[in-house]
Amino acid sequence: MNRPVYLADCPSYTETAVQSAVDAIFTSLSLDRLIQPGMQVVIKPNLVMKSKPEAAIITHPMVVAAVGKRVKALGARVLIAESAGGPYNPVALKSTYSVCGYETMARECGFDLNLDCGYRSVEAPHGVQCKAFPIIDPIANADLLIDIAKLKSHCLTGMSGAVKNLFGSVPGLMKPEFHCRFPDKQDFGRMLTDLCETVKPRISIVDGITAMEGNVPSGGQPRHMGVLLGGENPYNVDLIGAKLISMEPSKIFMLQSAMERGLCPARAEDVPLLGDPLEQHIVKDFVQPESKSNDFIDRVPKLFRPLAEKLATPRPKIRTKDCGGCGKCAESCPQHTIEIIDRKAVIHYNQCIKCFCCHEMCPSKAIDIKRFTLFNL
């Protein structure tokens, strides 16, 4: 709970700047002690979809390269592993690695890219919401897991950082099953905390050099922040991340769950912080997702709350003119409530659980997050 977080100034993705920031994190927190020669160290980035690094949707390969070089210098083997939101098979993985710039980076650095698509059930003995998870083999079998996330706002969970990134430990199209099992945001957040406690990353680093704000994970806008965060406690790292993007931690349900379990403090100010001053990097006008919870609903008379929630709760809306009919949204929908009609996606809202998986996986960014117009006045 009291593990410190290091906040490193990193103005750009140049090799020199990133390696210097990563080395500062490892040295200041004595992270080298965790890595032994001969270890299989798995690095888990955020490769939510096929995207160029400059779009700020994925963990930039330069950050993974810098961490991997440090690990390799300590005599450990480096394996990069991820399960994105679509099918989990070698063809899909190769394509994702290639488009995201990881194929070239891994070849130049001498790292391995995981193409083993096996998985196994791993018990979560201390799980509150979930007692077992299907976990991809490289993460389940790792000697040590390093979690390298991207700092983003998030339509469902409020923020995506070290804890949310671990949802990629679940194989591809099994992720929608969890959205279906836990449609309530608080339950979903508790599940993510259970997952984090199950896979137990030993080192968590968050790429905030260029973050993403707005309707994220994939439909937002890049926001330069010029920082890298690192620590051993992923919740503490996310607490500092939330402070940087001016988001209240109690509204981030996986952090709320962690606080309730005594896994982290209730405030970022209570996290021991090394490196740069926090106030120097806080972005006060960071754009929050439109799906952010409405506190006013709690002030509505109970009789009218069901109607208020129905009208005020954001929902995905397809811009038909921009829809290419690729079917990625239908493929990722846990409720199977989207179908392709006349080469356009159509959402049947009677079964929509508002998990925003369709918004996340749309390669054309043709899905918006919209509220009922009355509440936009």
Protein Blocks (a to p, Z undefined) as FASTA:
>chain_A
ZZccdddddfbfcfklmmmmmmmmmmmnommmmpcghiacddddddfbacdfklomaccf
klmmmmmmmmmmnopacddddddfbdcdfklmmmmmmmnommmmmmmnopacdfbfcdcd
dddfkbfkbgbdcddfklmmpmbdcddddddddfklopacfklmmmmmpgcjlmmmmmmm
mmpfklmmmmmmmmmmmnopabdcddfkbgcehjdfklcccddehiacddfblklmmmmm
mmmnopafklmmklmmmmmnopacfbfklpccehjdfklmocfklccdfkbccfklmmpc
fklmmmmmmmmpccddddfklpgolommmmmmmnlpacceehiacddfklpgolommmmm
mmnlpaccdddfklmZZ
